[in-house]
């Protein structure tokens, strides 16, 4: 367990200290301001998806709430100090690993500034994609503290390999599974297994709702925003029906 991140109060504080609207505005300057809020997510499933059952706990941008949680967790800001320390004198510093793409550099740099306002020292580590997404490195063997990357969605949410307790990559199981967060909530785990083992969509939606609710409650991962995709075509072309599944 990570000495800081294993405390749910620290994870929730991080969520409150990140302004996702500012991230969206910086990442997608071409998206009109009135449409940017629609990109913000509160679950790992998009709001337009049949399996979405929210709204869920969103952790609104509130540095005040974030700093209060950090104080409660024992991370205090000494007079004239920039970053928080605990009773042992350890600085609250976290390494964020991601790739060097322009978008992720932009998002990570803004997050660095936002978390600093709450007294959290974020150290950015921009690694090669071949290492970050490698078969035996980075995410695959949980070699990170905080990670930033993009998910890909699909018509069937699936999810067992991502969120079930028995899908946590470990040395003893030869790093099998995709639950890189190491998240084990038994109620959520049972629900995700049930969701992928029935064909009745109404039943599946109920199970997915449980998983999303527990996911938000435990704040094991903070969904930031949906990626904006632009499409263009000749106005003389008739019959085109854009679809997210392409």
Residue, then its C-alpha position, 0 to 999 in steps of 0.5 A: x500500500x502506498x503511504x499516502x494514496x492508500x488513505x481515501x481522504x488523500x485520494x478524495x482531496x486530490x479529486x477536489x483539488x483538480x479543476x476538470x473544467x480547466x483541463x477541458x478548456x486547455x485541451x480543447x480550445x476549439x470546443x465552445x465553452x457551453x459544450x465543454x461541461x458535457x465532456x466532464x465525466x463522473x464514471x468510467x462509462x460515458x453518460x450517454x451509454x446504456x450502462x450509465x446509471x448516474x449521476x455519481x459522486x463527482x468531487x466538485x472542484x473545491x480546494x477548500x474541501x481538498x485541503x480540509x481532507x489533507x489536514x484530517x489525514x495528517x498532512x499539514x502545511x507549515x508556516x511559509x512552506x509550499x508543500x505539506x508534510x506529515x508528523x514524520x516530516x515526509x513531504x506529500x509528493x507524488x509521481x505522475x507517470x504519463x507519455x510525452x504527447x502534447x495533450x498529456x503534457x498540457x493536462x499534466x502541467x495544469x494538474x501540477x499547478x492545481x495540486x500545488x495550490x493544495x500543498x501537494x508536490x506533483x512530480x511529472x514523469x513523461x515516459x516513452x509510450x513503449x515503456x508506459x504501455x509495455x507488456x512487462x513495464x509501466x502499467x502492466x506491472x503497476x510500476x507507478x504512483x499516479x498514472x494518466x492515460x486514455x481509456x477506449x470505450x465500447x458498446x459492451x462495457x465489459x470490465x471484469x479484467x479491469x475491476x474484479x478483485x482476482x484481476x489485480x496484476x501481482x508477481x505471484x500471478x505473473x502480472x495477469x489482469x488489468x486491474x492496475x489500480x489494485x482496487x478490491x471492493x468485493x461488492x463491486x467485484x461480484x457485481x462486475x462478474x455478474x454483469x458480464x455473465x448475463x445477457x439481460x441488459x436491464x439486469x446488467x445495467x443494475x450490476x454496472x450501476x453498483x460498480x460505478x457507485x463503488x468506484x466513485x465512493x472509493x475514489x480509486x481513479x478520477x475520470x477527467x473528461x471524454x476525448x473530443x473527436x472532430x469530423x468533417x465532410x463535404x456538404x454535398x455528401x448526402x446520407x452520412x450518419x456519424x456514429x461513435x462506434x465508427 
